Structure formats: structure tokens, C-alpha cells
Amino acid sequence: MKRPTFTWLDLKAVMQPDMCPVCQLVNLRTEQKIATFQYAHIADVDFRKTFIDSDGFCQHHTEKFYEAGDHLNHAVLYHHLLTVKLNRITQQKPAQKKKPTACLLCAHEKTSEALYINLFASGLEHDALKTMYMDKGIVCMHHFDPILKRLRKIKSPHVDDFIKHTLTMYQSYQHDLAEIKRKNDHKHAEERLSDQERHTWKLIRRLLVDQGNHRR
């Protein structure tokens, strides 16, 4: 099967003012990988062995796998995992001393993440992507530092523009959050939240939240 190719056009296609394009593409590839696991790999011996060796998916990806779920695939996969665990108990085998291998989907996500961080940094060389980012784009705080590190490593001429635009966007959100706080003071109770302020308090969690153990 021919491997898919990924270009800066993928980033351009998902660029929007309230969601990190790297996050979006990582999540999209994870969903595609889950679909592959569901319908192509459940019966694969190597996949099942890796799944057992890693003690299943992490909690985050277990929920993702369940949401995309098929009851038969779940029964096959988790019957195998449960059988291994029960056999260990009934045969009084000690628990594994070695650390389980990484969750399959965590490992896949880290690879995707590195790919899109590098792609974003190199993609800023294209005027279309740079213009779109400077016009309406934002990256989450989780990806800001690695993108900046990559831009500096490749000696990109767009480092200052990237920093300036991203800080301007976050400072705008910072102002909105401060206004929400101020307007909730009884002294200013008559002032209503603006549409932008209502939007900011809902979106900021996606831009600041720690991605969790599966992304570390």
C-alpha cells in the first residue's frame, strides 16, 4: 500500500482562529489509525502481541477506541487481554517487572506530532501558509515551543513574525478573560459579556490544556 504524503497544504486546510492546526491533524491521523485497528488489525498476530505487551491502550486512547467502537472487535481484543490477566492470577505468576511498552496509539501520535511540527516550521516558507497563519491562525501553547525551537534550528526568517503574531493572539485572549473577570464584579454587573468574550472562555481550554501523558 502506498504511504500517504503530507504537505503544508494539510495545515492550510485546517487553519482557523480558535484551534491549533497541529492538534487537529494529529487527532485526525489518530482517528484514521483507530479505524485501521478496528477493521484491519484486530486479528493480526503481531498487533495483538504488541497490544498485550503494552497492557492495552492508555486511558485516553481506550476511550477514543471505545467511541469509535464495534462490539465484536472490542470483544475479541479485550477477551484476549482479560484472558492473559486472569491466567496470570490463577497461575500465580508474578506481575511483569519490566515496564510495559508504550501504548500503540501514543507512539503513533508522537510520530504524527513530530511530523506536523516540522511541517509547520518549513511550511511558513510558503507565502500562502504564512499569510493564512498571520491572518487567522493560532497554535496551542503545547506546540508553540517545539515549533519555535524548530524555526530557530532551521534559521527561518519568519521567527519574529511567528512570535509576534502568536503573542498578539494570546494577549487578545488574555484581555478577554480579564474582562470576564471584571464584568463579574458586582460593581460592573450591568455590563454584558461581548460575543468575543463568550467565545474566548470556551476556546481557551483547547489552547492551554496539557495534552496529557500520551503526548509527553
Secondary structure, 3 states (H helix, E strand, C coil): CCCCCCCHHHHHHHCECCECHHHHHHHHHHHHHHHHHHHHHCCCHHHHHHHHHCCCCCHHHHHHHHHCCCHHHHHHHHHHHHHHHHHHHHCCCCCCCCCCCCCHHHHHHHHHHHHHHHHHHHHCCCHHHHHHHHHHCCCCHHHHHHHHHHHHHCCCCCHHHHHHHHHHHHHHHHHHHHHHHHHCCHHHCCCCCCHHHHHHHHHHHHHHCCCCHHHC
